[in-house]
Amino acid sequence: MLKPVKVAIKNLFSRHNDSPPVLNDPTLYSIETAQRVYKGHIIFQDDIQLKLQTENNKPVKILKENIRRVSVIRTDPK
């Protein structure tokens, strides 16, 4: 007979402590998807998606599985 197993799930719905920090990368990227090409700075990324601050200062979420190509346009030394 199988015994029930207790599994502790901590912070399942809370991303407050687990979320990665916002990136301060000055590099300008060109990210190509099937629909269009985005140009901007990567401000956030995790295993599933990334958030890009476009040249028009609009944040865009892009699923990593939809990315075809990433190119570096410019790096700003700081």
Secondary structure, 3 states (H helix, E strand, C coil): CCCCCCCCCCCCCCCCCCCCCCCCCCCEEEEEECCCEEEEEEEEECCCEEEEEECCCCEEEEEHHHEEEEEEEECCCC
